[in-house]
């Protein structure tokens, strides 16, 4: 009897340790430590789907983390890394029309997959750059992309949006201003990242800033 | 002289055959029960794999059920011997158990029995696997359900951190982020990667193949069920590996033609902004 009790306590302690460790890591991975940028509501807007809340988010993309001032004046731990600013964790309202405006201060090269030089998932499949409406940019003039992953899930709506950000001639000085809009559905959690390989030399240039949230990737919470 | 009473030698005990031994009988009955339960539940692993949306998934589930049924008596023998040993030969008391008895001598019939039985089982599984692999045609003509021979449709699948991209060479190289397939049409996937190693997995269709940079790997599928299914990456490929998912949508032939026409029209009506001076 004593042995069985000892055995039961041992199994219980072991199982509790595994469960608590799992809960800790799942909670810590779900909670980002990055600052969250909430979309600013600018009122109601008429859409083909009826009157909807209209919210706006403004971001910028930079050739390095010193020029982009969201990692500290010295560029933080990785001053030479390309980065989006002011943060990469966004909070968007559910069932709304969301407009994202990105000031693109970086140069660019030829994108490896021309599919991501096209606009996908926005209203009318279009975006604007410096006021010019477009559906794709030449594959050799891509600076970055803003790509939200459409993850199939029974618990949240699909949301796949991908917009190429054209390179700017005056790197770090005069931006290309890219603007696009899309509809959000029910609340959910999404990921977005840049699909232009602009990281360091590892993992086919998907290493470094491409593989760290806060630089070229982040969360989107639809609330 | 004293009387001495001579005790006659006791009769030699009747010889007990091995199958009459109590422990053999105990293990046999346990084995029988476990085997029956295992056979009765041999459909469960295939059921847990979820719905089947392709000919290939049907075959995988059939293989899973047959292999489970074949392994039931083998697993049952191990469980029976283990359970019987634990229950009947468990040492009781606070003192440590005595030393082991002498080791078993070899038993030619039993060694022959398990060797031959194992060889037959392994050979069956081996031959079954070879036949199933040989039945997966690669980019060959296929016969549809109405008996008409048709060439398979080719889809180029490209994995890229952390998205899937599908190109249809037979339809003007149109591209899509979701996989759209016509029902009952054999499709040949040409799978590769733009960067690191990914693994192209259509869960409900039983398709899973590595996507390597610079290498094209071929596999094929024939969807048999309308609906939307999951495409995942099954190879840990970096930070957003868990988010590298998209849809595989199986539609009717007519819907597929409409989708192709729409996608081609979109591809042909692209509007480009003026090229910046810094473009290469």
Interface residues (C-beta under 8 A of the other chain):
Chain A: X107 X108 X109 X110 X112 X113 X114 X115 X118 X120 X125 X126 X129 X130 X132 X133 X134 X135 X136 X137 X138 X140 X141 X147 X149 X150 X151 X152 X158 X160 X162 X166 X167 X168 X169 X171 X176 X191 X193 X195 X197 X203 X204 X205 X206 X210 X211 X212 X213 X217
Chain B: X158 X160 X161 X162 X163 X165 X175 X177 X178 X194 X195 X196 X213 X228 X230 X231 X238 X239 X240 X243 X244 X245 X246 X247 X266 X269 X270 X271 X272 X273 X274 X275 X276 X277 X278 X279 X280
